[in-house]
């Protein structure tokens, strides 16, 4: 499924979107394991409101390259990533 098709399906729940440029890229896998992703992966990730959770997310994000990330809160530090906030 293409990223734009996924975005159309979840559009009513989206709070904001960042840097979604390659909407025609195919997503072939859905995961919650951020650190092992590549451009064909959609990642669902929950960030708790603790410094440890935010730091863990940042570390895992730096080691990965997901096609699309859907997270539960906005974060200034990920403004350049392909992320949807729900």
HTML snippet that shows the backbone in 3Dmol.js (N, CA, C, O; Angstrom):
<script src="https://3Dmol.org/build/3Dmol-min.js"></script>
<div id="view" style="width:600px;height:400px;position:relative"></div>
<script>
const pdb = `
ATOM      1  N   UNK A   1       0.853  -1.167   0.000  1.00  0.00           N
ATOM      2  CA  UNK A   1       0.000   0.000   0.000  1.00  0.00           C
ATOM      3  C   UNK A   1       0.901   1.233   0.000  1.00  0.00           C
ATOM      4  O   UNK A   1       1.934   1.248   0.669  1.00  0.00           O
ATOM      5  N   UNK A   2       0.523   2.235  -0.727  1.00  0.00           N
ATOM      6  CA  UNK A   2       1.287   3.477  -0.792  1.00  0.00           C
ATOM      7  C   UNK A   2       1.022   4.345   0.442  1.00  0.00           C
ATOM      8  O   UNK A   2      -0.047   4.280   1.050  1.00  0.00           O
ATOM      9  N   UNK A   3       2.015   5.150   0.789  1.00  0.00           N
ATOM     10  CA  UNK A   3       1.891   6.031   1.952  1.00  0.00           C
ATOM     11  C   UNK A   3       0.661   6.921   1.827  1.00  0.00           C
ATOM     12  O   UNK A   3      -0.047   7.131   2.812  1.00  0.00           O
ATOM     13  N   UNK A   4       0.395   7.448   0.635  1.00  0.00           N
ATOM     14  CA  UNK A   4      -0.765   8.333   0.478  1.00  0.00           C
ATOM     15  C   UNK A   4      -2.075   7.598   0.753  1.00  0.00           C
ATOM     16  O   UNK A   4      -3.021   8.208   1.252  1.00  0.00           O
ATOM     17  N   UNK A   5      -2.154   6.317   0.442  1.00  0.00           N
ATOM     18  CA  UNK A   5      -3.358   5.536   0.738  1.00  0.00           C
ATOM     19  C   UNK A   5      -3.535   5.353   2.245  1.00  0.00           C
ATOM     20  O   UNK A   5      -4.651   5.425   2.759  1.00  0.00           O
ATOM     21  N   UNK A   6      -2.438   5.119   2.939  1.00  0.00           N
ATOM     22  CA  UNK A   6      -2.491   4.995   4.397  1.00  0.00           C
ATOM     23  C   UNK A   6      -2.942   6.307   5.015  1.00  0.00           C
ATOM     24  O   UNK A   6      -3.794   6.319   5.904  1.00  0.00           O
ATOM     25  N   UNK A   7      -2.371   7.417   4.544  1.00  0.00           N
ATOM     26  CA  UNK A   7      -2.747   8.728   5.068  1.00  0.00           C
ATOM     27  C   UNK A   7      -4.219   9.030   4.836  1.00  0.00           C
ATOM     28  O   UNK A   7      -4.871   9.627   5.692  1.00  0.00           O
ATOM     29  N   UNK A   8      -4.742   8.629   3.697  1.00  0.00           N
ATOM     30  CA  UNK A   8      -6.167   8.829   3.428  1.00  0.00           C
ATOM     31  C   UNK A   8      -7.036   8.038   4.406  1.00  0.00           C
ATOM     32  O   UNK A   8      -8.093   8.512   4.821  1.00  0.00           O
ATOM     33  N   UNK A   9      -6.595   6.838   4.771  1.00  0.00           N
ATOM     34  CA  UNK A   9      -7.367   6.000   5.689  1.00  0.00           C
ATOM     35  C   UNK A   9      -7.399   6.566   7.108  1.00  0.00           C
ATOM     36  O   UNK A   9      -8.406   6.427   7.802  1.00  0.00           O
ATOM     37  N   UNK A  10      -6.328   7.191   7.539  1.00  0.00           N
ATOM     38  CA  UNK A  10      -6.255   7.678   8.921  1.00  0.00           C
ATOM     39  C   UNK A  10      -6.453   9.185   9.031  1.00  0.00           C
ATOM     40  O   UNK A  10      -6.306   9.749  10.116  1.00  0.00           O
ATOM     41  N   UNK A  11      -6.778   9.827   7.952  1.00  0.00           N
ATOM     42  CA  UNK A  11      -6.838  11.285   7.891  1.00  0.00           C
ATOM     43  C   UNK A  11      -7.684  11.921   8.991  1.00  0.00           C
ATOM     44  O   UNK A  11      -7.304  12.969   9.513  1.00  0.00           O
ATOM     45  N   UNK A  12      -8.802  11.332   9.354  1.00  0.00           N
ATOM     46  CA  UNK A  12      -9.683  11.919  10.368  1.00  0.00           C
ATOM     47  C   UNK A  12      -9.083  11.912  11.768  1.00  0.00           C
ATOM     48  O   UNK A  12      -9.541  12.654  12.637  1.00  0.00           O
ATOM     49  N   UNK A  13      -8.066  11.086  12.001  1.00  0.00           N
ATOM     50  CA  UNK A  13      -7.449  10.972  13.326  1.00  0.00           C
ATOM     51  C   UNK A  13      -6.149  11.761  13.446  1.00  0.00           C
ATOM     52  O   UNK A  13      -5.606  11.887  14.543  1.00  0.00           O
ATOM     53  N   UNK A  14      -5.651  12.285  12.357  1.00  0.00           N
ATOM     54  CA  UNK A  14      -4.337  12.938  12.347  1.00  0.00           C
ATOM     55  C   UNK A  14      -4.413  14.317  12.994  1.00  0.00           C
ATOM     56  O   UNK A  14      -5.276  15.127  12.659  1.00  0.00           O
ATOM     57  N   UNK A  15      -3.492  14.572  13.931  1.00  0.00           N
ATOM     58  CA  UNK A  15      -3.369  15.887  14.555  1.00  0.00           C
ATOM     59  C   UNK A  15      -2.461  16.766  13.712  1.00  0.00           C
ATOM     60  O   UNK A  15      -2.786  17.925  13.454  1.00  0.00           O
ATOM     61  N   UNK A  16      -1.338  16.235  13.284  1.00  0.00           N
ATOM     62  CA  UNK A  16      -0.436  16.974  12.396  1.00  0.00           C
ATOM     63  C   UNK A  16       0.466  16.001  11.662  1.00  0.00           C
ATOM     64  O   UNK A  16       0.595  14.837  12.041  1.00  0.00           O
ATOM     65  N   UNK A  17       1.089  16.502  10.602  1.00  0.00           N
ATOM     66  CA  UNK A  17       1.991  15.703   9.780  1.00  0.00           C
ATOM     67  C   UNK A  17       3.265  16.494   9.561  1.00  0.00           C
ATOM     68  O   UNK A  17       3.253  17.723   9.497  1.00  0.00           O
ATOM     69  N   UNK A  18       4.354  15.772   9.449  1.00  0.00           N
ATOM     70  CA  UNK A  18       5.647  16.408   9.175  1.00  0.00           C
ATOM     71  C   UNK A  18       6.322  15.743   7.996  1.00  0.00           C
ATOM     72  O   UNK A  18       6.381  14.516   7.919  1.00  0.00           O
ATOM     73  N   UNK A  19       6.824  16.533   7.091  1.00  0.00           N
ATOM     74  CA  UNK A  19       7.790  16.100   6.089  1.00  0.00           C
ATOM     75  C   UNK A  19       7.358  14.871   5.295  1.00  0.00           C
ATOM     76  O   UNK A  19       8.186  13.999   5.035  1.00  0.00           O
ATOM     77  N   UNK A  20       6.124  14.776   4.911  1.00  0.00           N
ATOM     78  CA  UNK A  20       5.665  13.616   4.151  1.00  0.00           C
ATOM     79  C   UNK A  20       5.772  13.960   2.672  1.00  0.00           C
ATOM     80  O   UNK A  20       4.880  14.578   2.091  1.00  0.00           O
ATOM     81  N   UNK A  21       6.891  13.543   2.078  1.00  0.00           N
ATOM     82  CA  UNK A  21       7.203  13.917   0.706  1.00  0.00           C
ATOM     83  C   UNK A  21       7.004  12.778  -0.278  1.00  0.00           C
ATOM     84  O   UNK A  21       6.485  12.991  -1.373  1.00  0.00           O
ATOM     85  N   UNK A  22       7.405  11.588   0.092  1.00  0.00           N
ATOM     86  CA  UNK A  22       7.378  10.456  -0.831  1.00  0.00           C
ATOM     87  C   UNK A  22       6.104   9.641  -0.664  1.00  0.00           C
ATOM     88  O   UNK A  22       6.149   8.477  -0.267  1.00  0.00           O
ATOM     89  N   UNK A  23       4.979  10.253  -0.967  1.00  0.00           N
ATOM     90  CA  UNK A  23       3.691   9.596  -0.706  1.00  0.00           C
ATOM     91  C   UNK A  23       3.416   8.427  -1.647  1.00  0.00           C
ATOM     92  O   UNK A  23       2.487   7.655  -1.411  1.00  0.00           O
ATOM     93  N   UNK A  24       4.197   8.286  -2.694  1.00  0.00           N
ATOM     94  CA  UNK A  24       4.005   7.164  -3.603  1.00  0.00           C
ATOM     95  C   UNK A  24       4.865   5.955  -3.247  1.00  0.00           C
ATOM     96  O   UNK A  24       4.785   4.923  -3.913  1.00  0.00           O
ATOM     97  N   UNK A  25       5.688   6.072  -2.201  1.00  0.00           N
ATOM     98  CA  UNK A  25       6.483   4.923  -1.761  1.00  0.00           C
ATOM     99  C   UNK A  25       5.577   3.836  -1.215  1.00  0.00           C
ATOM    100  O   UNK A  25       4.549   4.118  -0.599  1.00  0.00           O
ATOM    101  N   UNK A  26       5.967   2.596  -1.446  1.00  0.00           N
ATOM    102  CA  UNK A  26       5.211   1.444  -0.970  1.00  0.00           C
ATOM    103  C   UNK A  26       5.580   1.103   0.470  1.00  0.00           C
ATOM    104  O   UNK A  26       6.751   1.136   0.847  1.00  0.00           O
ATOM    105  N   UNK A  27       4.574   0.777   1.263  1.00  0.00           N
ATOM    106  CA  UNK A  27       4.769   0.259   2.613  1.00  0.00           C
ATOM    107  C   UNK A  27       4.457  -1.229   2.558  1.00  0.00           C
ATOM    108  O   UNK A  27       3.355  -1.624   2.180  1.00  0.00           O
ATOM    109  N   UNK A  28       5.433  -2.059   2.938  1.00  0.00           N
ATOM    110  CA  UNK A  28       5.274  -3.509   2.855  1.00  0.00           C
ATOM    111  C   UNK A  28       5.232  -4.196   4.213  1.00  0.00           C
ATOM    112  O   UNK A  28       4.952  -5.391   4.299  1.00  0.00           O
ATOM    113  N   UNK A  29       5.510  -3.445   5.275  1.00  0.00           N
ATOM    114  CA  UNK A  29       5.571  -4.044   6.591  1.00  0.00           C
ATOM    115  C   UNK A  29       5.072  -3.040   7.629  1.00  0.00           C
ATOM    116  O   UNK A  29       5.309  -1.838   7.502  1.00  0.00           O
ATOM    117  N   UNK A  30       4.388  -3.532   8.644  1.00  0.00           N
ATOM    118  CA  UNK A  30       3.934  -2.716   9.771  1.00  0.00           C
ATOM    119  C   UNK A  30       4.575  -3.289  11.025  1.00  0.00           C
ATOM    120  O   UNK A  30       4.553  -4.498  11.252  1.00  0.00           O
ATOM    121  N   UNK A  31       5.148  -2.402  11.840  1.00  0.00           N
ATOM    122  CA  UNK A  31       5.875  -2.858  13.016  1.00  0.00           C
ATOM    123  C   UNK A  31       5.796  -1.830  14.146  1.00  0.00           C
ATOM    124  O   UNK A  31       5.394  -0.686  13.935  1.00  0.00           O
ATOM    125  N   UNK A  32       6.181  -2.251  15.326  1.00  0.00           N
ATOM    126  CA  UNK A  32       6.381  -1.340  16.451  1.00  0.00           C
ATOM    127  C   UNK A  32       7.855  -1.318  16.845  1.00  0.00           C
ATOM    128  O   UNK A  32       8.230  -0.650  17.809  1.00  0.00           O
ATOM    129  N   UNK A  33       8.686  -2.039  16.110  1.00  0.00           N
ATOM    130  CA  UNK A  33      10.116  -2.142  16.388  1.00  0.00           C
ATOM    131  C   UNK A  33      10.867  -1.124  15.536  1.00  0.00           C
ATOM    132  O   UNK A  33      11.288  -1.435  14.422  1.00  0.00           O
ATOM    133  N   UNK A  34      11.031   0.067  16.047  1.00  0.00           N
ATOM    134  CA  UNK A  34      11.590   1.181  15.291  1.00  0.00           C
ATOM    135  C   UNK A  34      13.022   0.949  14.840  1.00  0.00           C
ATOM    136  O   UNK A  34      13.363   1.302  13.711  1.00  0.00           O
ATOM    137  N   UNK A  35      13.867   0.375  15.674  1.00  0.00           N
ATOM    138  CA  UNK A  35      15.291   0.338  15.388  1.00  0.00           C
ATOM    139  C   UNK A  35      15.705  -0.555  14.219  1.00  0.00           C
ATOM    140  O   UNK A  35      16.853  -0.472  13.782  1.00  0.00           O
ATOM    141  N   UNK A  36      14.832  -1.391  13.704  1.00  0.00           N
ATOM    142  CA  UNK A  36      15.213  -2.282  12.598  1.00  0.00           C
ATOM    143  C   UNK A  36      14.468  -1.958  11.302  1.00  0.00           C
ATOM    144  O   UNK A  36      14.353  -2.818  10.429  1.00  0.00           O
ATOM    145  N   UNK A  37      13.969  -0.746  11.170  1.00  0.00           N
ATOM    146  CA  UNK A  37      13.119  -0.419  10.025  1.00  0.00           C
ATOM    147  C   UNK A  37      13.898   0.082   8.817  1.00  0.00           C
ATOM    148  O   UNK A  37      15.062   0.474   8.905  1.00  0.00           O
ATOM    149  N   UNK A  38      13.190   0.050   7.666  1.00  0.00           N
ATOM    150  CA  UNK A  38      13.715   0.640   6.446  1.00  0.00           C
ATOM    151  C   UNK A  38      12.592   1.394   5.746  1.00  0.00           C
ATOM    152  O   UNK A  38      11.494   1.518   6.290  1.00  0.00           O
ATOM    153  N   UNK A  39      12.857   1.895   4.550  1.00  0.00           N
ATOM    154  CA  UNK A  39      11.928   2.778   3.844  1.00  0.00           C
ATOM    155  C   UNK A  39      10.581   2.136   3.506  1.00  0.00           C
ATOM    156  O   UNK A  39       9.624   2.845   3.190  1.00  0.00           O
ATOM    157  N   UNK A  40      10.496   0.821   3.567  1.00  0.00           N
ATOM    158  CA  UNK A  40       9.224   0.163   3.245  1.00  0.00           C
ATOM    159  C   UNK A  40       8.415  -0.196   4.491  1.00  0.00           C
ATOM    160  O   UNK A  40       7.438  -0.939   4.402  1.00  0.00           O
ATOM    161  N   UNK A  41       8.815   0.327   5.648  1.00  0.00           N
ATOM    162  CA  UNK A  41       8.149   0.008   6.910  1.00  0.00           C
ATOM    163  C   UNK A  41       7.312   1.167   7.444  1.00  0.00           C
ATOM    164  O   UNK A  41       7.715   2.328   7.388  1.00  0.00           O
ATOM    165  N   UNK A  42       6.149   0.821   7.957  1.00  0.00           N
ATOM    166  CA  UNK A  42       5.301   1.734   8.729  1.00  0.00           C
ATOM    167  C   UNK A  42       5.485   1.363  10.190  1.00  0.00           C
ATOM    168  O   UNK A  42       5.336   0.200  10.564  1.00  0.00           O
ATOM    169  N   UNK A  43       5.811   2.359  11.023  1.00  0.00           N
ATOM    170  CA  UNK A  43       6.068   2.115  12.439  1.00  0.00           C
ATOM    171  C   UNK A  43       5.022   2.830  13.274  1.00  0.00           C
ATOM    172  O   UNK A  43       4.787   4.026  13.098  1.00  0.00           O
ATOM    173  N   UNK A  44       4.392   2.093  14.189  1.00  0.00           N
ATOM    174  CA  UNK A  44       3.551   2.672  15.221  1.00  0.00           C
ATOM    175  C   UNK A  44       4.407   2.726  16.478  1.00  0.00           C
ATOM    176  O   UNK A  44       4.978   1.716  16.889  1.00  0.00           O
ATOM    177  N   UNK A  45       4.497   3.907  17.092  1.00  0.00           N
ATOM    178  CA  UNK A  45       5.373   4.050  18.261  1.00  0.00           C
ATOM    179  C   UNK A  45       4.696   4.928  19.296  1.00  0.00           C
ATOM    180  O   UNK A  45       4.231   6.025  18.984  1.00  0.00           O
ATOM    181  N   UNK A  46       4.640   4.438  20.541  1.00  0.00           N
ATOM    182  CA  UNK A  46       4.051   5.207  21.637  1.00  0.00           C
ATOM    183  C   UNK A  46       5.168   5.793  22.486  1.00  0.00           C
ATOM    184  O   UNK A  46       6.045   5.075  22.967  1.00  0.00           O
ATOM    185  N   UNK A  47       5.123   7.110  22.661  1.00  0.00           N
ATOM    186  CA  UNK A  47       6.107   7.795  23.476  1.00  0.00           C
ATOM    187  C   UNK A  47       5.432   8.232  24.772  1.00  0.00           C
ATOM    188  O   UNK A  47       4.472   9.002  24.753  1.00  0.00           O
ATOM    189  N   UNK A  48       5.938   7.737  25.887  1.00  0.00           N
ATOM    190  CA  UNK A  48       5.416   8.153  27.186  1.00  0.00           C
ATOM    191  C   UNK A  48       5.945   9.541  27.514  1.00  0.00           C
ATOM    192  O   UNK A  48       6.923   9.995  26.921  1.00  0.00           O
ATOM    193  N   UNK A  49       5.315  10.196  28.435  1.00  0.00           N
ATOM    194  CA  UNK A  49       5.695  11.559  28.804  1.00  0.00           C
ATOM    195  C   UNK A  49       6.795  11.548  29.876  1.00  0.00           C
ATOM    196  O   UNK A  49       6.643  12.127  30.952  1.00  0.00           O
ATOM    197  N   UNK A  50       7.899  10.875  29.553  1.00  0.00           N
ATOM    198  CA  UNK A  50       9.041  10.836  30.456  1.00  0.00           C
ATOM    199  C   UNK A  50      10.304  11.125  29.653  1.00  0.00           C
ATOM    200  O   UNK A  50      10.354  10.817  28.462  1.00  0.00           O
ATOM    201  N   UNK A  51      11.308  11.698  30.265  1.00  0.00           N
ATOM    202  CA  UNK A  51      12.566  11.945  29.548  1.00  0.00           C
ATOM    203  C   UNK A  51      13.200  10.656  29.010  1.00  0.00           C
ATOM    204  O   UNK A  51      13.785  10.663  27.927  1.00  0.00           O
ATOM    205  N   UNK A  52      13.090   9.562  29.750  1.00  0.00           N
ATOM    206  CA  UNK A  52      13.668   8.287  29.321  1.00  0.00           C
ATOM    207  C   UNK A  52      12.999   7.775  28.050  1.00  0.00           C
ATOM    208  O   UNK A  52      13.672   7.280  27.147  1.00  0.00           O
ATOM    209  N   UNK A  53      11.682   7.893  27.982  1.00  0.00           N
ATOM    210  CA  UNK A  53      10.947   7.438  26.809  1.00  0.00           C
ATOM    211  C   UNK A  53      11.296   8.277  25.580  1.00  0.00           C
ATOM    212  O   UNK A  53      11.470   7.741  24.485  1.00  0.00           O
ATOM    213  N   UNK A  54      11.397   9.573  25.764  1.00  0.00           N
ATOM    214  CA  UNK A  54      11.748  10.465  24.653  1.00  0.00           C
ATOM    215  C   UNK A  54      13.169  10.186  24.188  1.00  0.00           C
ATOM    216  O   UNK A  54      13.435  10.157  22.987  1.00  0.00           O
ATOM    217  N   UNK A  55      14.076   9.983  25.122  1.00  0.00           N
ATOM    218  CA  UNK A  55      15.467   9.676  24.768  1.00  0.00           C
ATOM    219  C   UNK A  55      15.576   8.338  24.033  1.00  0.00           C
ATOM    220  O   UNK A  55      16.320   8.230  23.058  1.00  0.00           O
ATOM    221  N   UNK A  56      14.850   7.331  24.484  1.00  0.00           N
ATOM    222  CA  UNK A  56      14.864   6.023  23.819  1.00  0.00           C
ATOM    223  C   UNK A  56      14.336   6.144  22.390  1.00  0.00           C
ATOM    224  O   UNK A  56      14.892   5.549  21.466  1.00  0.00           O
ATOM    225  N   UNK A  57      13.272   6.908  22.214  1.00  0.00           N
ATOM    226  CA  UNK A  57      12.727   7.124  20.874  1.00  0.00           C
ATOM    227  C   UNK A  57      13.774   7.771  19.970  1.00  0.00           C
ATOM    228  O   UNK A  57      13.980   7.321  18.843  1.00  0.00           O
ATOM    229  N   UNK A  58      14.433   8.816  20.452  1.00  0.00           N
ATOM    230  CA  UNK A  58      15.444   9.520  19.660  1.00  0.00           C
ATOM    231  C   UNK A  58      16.592   8.589  19.274  1.00  0.00           C
ATOM    232  O   UNK A  58      17.035   8.594  18.125  1.00  0.00           O
ATOM    233  N   UNK A  59      17.070   7.802  20.215  1.00  0.00           N
ATOM    234  CA  UNK A  59      18.164   6.872  19.936  1.00  0.00           C
ATOM    235  C   UNK A  59      17.764   5.846  18.888  1.00  0.00           C
ATOM    236  O   UNK A  59      18.533   5.570  17.968  1.00  0.00           O
ATOM    237  N   UNK A  60      16.585   5.285  19.015  1.00  0.00           N
ATOM    238  CA  UNK A  60      16.114   4.282  18.055  1.00  0.00           C
ATOM    239  C   UNK A  60      15.868   4.901  16.695  1.00  0.00           C
ATOM    240  O   UNK A  60      16.158   4.285  15.669  1.00  0.00           O
ATOM    241  N   UNK A  61      15.336   6.114  16.676  1.00  0.00           N
ATOM    242  CA  UNK A  61      15.082   6.803  15.416  1.00  0.00           C
ATOM    243  C   UNK A  61      16.378   7.092  14.668  1.00  0.00           C
ATOM    244  O   UNK A  61      16.420   7.001  13.441  1.00  0.00           O
ATOM    245  N   UNK A  62      17.429   7.437  15.393  1.00  0.00           N
ATOM    246  CA  UNK A  62      18.726   7.718  14.767  1.00  0.00           C
ATOM    247  C   UNK A  62      19.349   6.492  14.121  1.00  0.00           C
ATOM    248  O   UNK A  62      20.208   6.627  13.249  1.00  0.00           O
ATOM    249  N   UNK A  63      18.934   5.302  14.529  1.00  0.00           N
ATOM    250  CA  UNK A  63      19.479   4.053  13.992  1.00  0.00           C
ATOM    251  C   UNK A  63      18.596   3.451  12.904  1.00  0.00           C
ATOM    252  O   UNK A  63      18.871   2.349  12.429  1.00  0.00           O
ATOM    253  N   UNK A  64      17.550   4.150  12.508  1.00  0.00           N
ATOM    254  CA  UNK A  64      16.581   3.569  11.569  1.00  0.00           C
ATOM    255  C   UNK A  64      16.282   4.520  10.422  1.00  0.00           C
ATOM    256  O   UNK A  64      16.735   5.665  10.400  1.00  0.00           O
ATOM    257  N   UNK A  65      15.506   4.013   9.468  1.00  0.00           N
ATOM    258  CA  UNK A  65      15.076   4.850   8.338  1.00  0.00           C
ATOM    259  C   UNK A  65      13.687   4.416   7.867  1.00  0.00           C
ATOM    260  O   UNK A  65      13.538   3.963   6.732  1.00  0.00           O
ATOM    261  N   UNK A  66      12.670   4.549   8.723  1.00  0.00           N
ATOM    262  CA  UNK A  66      11.319   4.081   8.363  1.00  0.00           C
ATOM    263  C   UNK A  66      10.689   4.921   7.263  1.00  0.00           C
ATOM    264  O   UNK A  66      11.005   6.100   7.101  1.00  0.00           O
ATOM    265  N   UNK A  67       9.795   4.294   6.512  1.00  0.00           N
ATOM    266  CA  UNK A  67       9.060   5.004   5.476  1.00  0.00           C
ATOM    267  C   UNK A  67       8.047   5.969   6.069  1.00  0.00           C
ATOM    268  O   UNK A  67       7.840   7.059   5.535  1.00  0.00           O
ATOM    269  N   UNK A  68       7.416   5.578   7.164  1.00  0.00           N
ATOM    270  CA  UNK A  68       6.418   6.411   7.827  1.00  0.00           C
ATOM    271  C   UNK A  68       6.351   6.002   9.290  1.00  0.00           C
ATOM    272  O   UNK A  68       6.348   4.814   9.613  1.00  0.00           O
ATOM    273  N   UNK A  69       6.298   6.996  10.172  1.00  0.00           N
ATOM    274  CA  UNK A  69       6.152   6.738  11.610  1.00  0.00           C
ATOM    275  C   UNK A  69       4.862   7.382  12.072  1.00  0.00           C
ATOM    276  O   UNK A  69       4.572   8.528  11.729  1.00  0.00           O
ATOM    277  N   UNK A  70       4.087   6.641  12.854  1.00  0.00           N
ATOM    278  CA  UNK A  70       2.883   7.180  13.472  1.00  0.00           C
ATOM    279  C   UNK A  70       3.116   7.143  14.972  1.00  0.00           C
ATOM    280  O   UNK A  70       3.282   6.073  15.557  1.00  0.00           O
ATOM    281  N   UNK A  71       3.126   8.338  15.601  1.00  0.00           N
ATOM    282  CA  UNK A  71       3.359   8.413  17.033  1.00  0.00           C
ATOM    283  C   UNK A  71       2.199   9.131  17.715  1.00  0.00           C
ATOM    284  O   UNK A  71       1.362   9.747  17.055  1.00  0.00           O
ATOM    285  N   UNK A  72       2.159   9.045  19.021  1.00  0.00           N
ATOM    286  CA  UNK A  72       1.025   9.532  19.799  1.00  0.00           C
ATOM    287  C   UNK A  72       1.178  10.965  20.285  1.00  0.00           C
ATOM    288  O   UNK A  72       0.294  11.464  20.980  1.00  0.00           O
ATOM    289  N   UNK A  73       2.262  11.639  19.946  1.00  0.00           N
ATOM    290  CA  UNK A  73       2.446  13.007  20.412  1.00  0.00           C
ATOM    291  C   UNK A  73       3.391  13.748  19.478  1.00  0.00           C
ATOM    292  O   UNK A  73       4.222  13.143  18.800  1.00  0.00           O
ATOM    293  N   UNK A  74       3.249  15.058  19.456  1.00  0.00           N
ATOM    294  CA  UNK A  74       4.142  15.884  18.668  1.00  0.00           C
ATOM    295  C   UNK A  74       5.474  16.061  19.358  1.00  0.00           C
ATOM    296  O   UNK A  74       5.552  16.044  20.586  1.00  0.00           O
ATOM    297  N   UNK A  75       6.522  16.229  18.573  1.00  0.00           N
ATOM    298  CA  UNK A  75       7.859  16.434  19.127  1.00  0.00           C
ATOM    299  C   UNK A  75       8.633  17.369  18.220  1.00  0.00           C
ATOM    300  O   UNK A  75       8.781  17.100  17.027  1.00  0.00           O
ATOM    301  N   UNK A  76       9.120  18.446  18.765  1.00  0.00           N
ATOM    302  CA  UNK A  76       9.908  19.408  17.994  1.00  0.00           C
ATOM    303  C   UNK A  76      11.142  18.773  17.371  1.00  0.00           C
ATOM    304  O   UNK A  76      11.534  19.142  16.264  1.00  0.00           O
ATOM    305  N   UNK A  77      11.749  17.837  18.057  1.00  0.00           N
ATOM    306  CA  UNK A  77      13.014  17.269  17.604  1.00  0.00           C
ATOM    307  C   UNK A  77      12.890  16.363  16.391  1.00  0.00           C
ATOM    308  O   UNK A  77      13.906  15.978  15.812  1.00  0.00           O
ATOM    309  N   UNK A  78      11.681  16.016  15.993  1.00  0.00           N
ATOM    310  CA  UNK A  78      11.506  15.122  14.844  1.00  0.00           C
ATOM    311  C   UNK A  78      10.836  15.837  13.681  1.00  0.00           C
ATOM    312  O   UNK A  78      10.213  15.199  12.833  1.00  0.00           O
ATOM    313  N   UNK A  79      10.959  17.136  13.637  1.00  0.00           N
ATOM    314  CA  UNK A  79      10.258  17.936  12.650  1.00  0.00           C
ATOM    315  C   UNK A  79      10.650  17.572  11.214  1.00  0.00           C
ATOM    316  O   UNK A  79       9.845  17.748  10.299  1.00  0.00           O
ATOM    317  N   UNK A  80      11.863  17.071  11.000  1.00  0.00           N
ATOM    318  CA  UNK A  80      12.324  16.747   9.650  1.00  0.00           C
ATOM    319  C   UNK A  80      12.057  15.306   9.255  1.00  0.00           C
ATOM    320  O   UNK A  80      12.420  14.894   8.153  1.00  0.00           O
ATOM    321  N   UNK A  81      11.433  14.534  10.126  1.00  0.00           N
ATOM    322  CA  UNK A  81      11.168  13.127   9.841  1.00  0.00           C
ATOM    323  C   UNK A  81       9.779  12.970   9.212  1.00  0.00           C
ATOM    324  O   UNK A  81       8.932  13.856   9.317  1.00  0.00           O
ATOM    325  N   UNK A  82       9.566  11.832   8.562  1.00  0.00           N
ATOM    326  CA  UNK A  82       8.281  11.518   7.962  1.00  0.00           C
ATOM    327  C   UNK A  82       7.391  10.915   9.043  1.00  0.00           C
ATOM    328  O   UNK A  82       7.384   9.703   9.256  1.00  0.00           O
ATOM    329  N   UNK A  83       6.641  11.783   9.722  1.00  0.00           N
ATOM    330  CA  UNK A  83       5.892  11.354  10.903  1.00  0.00           C
ATOM    331  C   UNK A  83       4.468  11.904  10.882  1.00  0.00           C
ATOM    332  O   UNK A  83       4.227  13.033  10.456  1.00  0.00           O
ATOM    333  N   UNK A  84       3.542  11.087  11.348  1.00  0.00           N
ATOM    334  CA  UNK A  84       2.162  11.482  11.565  1.00  0.00           C
ATOM    335  C   UNK A  84       1.918  11.426  13.068  1.00  0.00           C
ATOM    336  O   UNK A  84       2.279  10.449  13.723  1.00  0.00           O
ATOM    337  N   UNK A  85       1.309  12.471  13.612  1.00  0.00           N
ATOM    338  CA  UNK A  85       0.990  12.519  15.036  1.00  0.00           C
ATOM    339  C   UNK A  85      -0.501  12.246  15.219  1.00  0.00           C
ATOM    340  O   UNK A  85      -1.337  12.939  14.641  1.00  0.00           O
ATOM    341  N   UNK A  86      -0.832  11.235  16.023  1.00  0.00           N
ATOM    342  CA  UNK A  86      -2.228  10.901  16.311  1.00  0.00           C
ATOM    343  C   UNK A  86      -2.544  11.221  17.741  1.00  0.00           C
ATOM    344  O   UNK A  86      -3.674  11.012  18.185  1.00  0.00           O
TER     345      UNK A  86
END
`;
const viewer = $3Dmol.createViewer("view");
viewer.addModel(pdb, "pdb");
viewer.setStyle({}, {cartoon: {color: "spectrum"}});
viewer.zoomTo();
viewer.render();
</script>
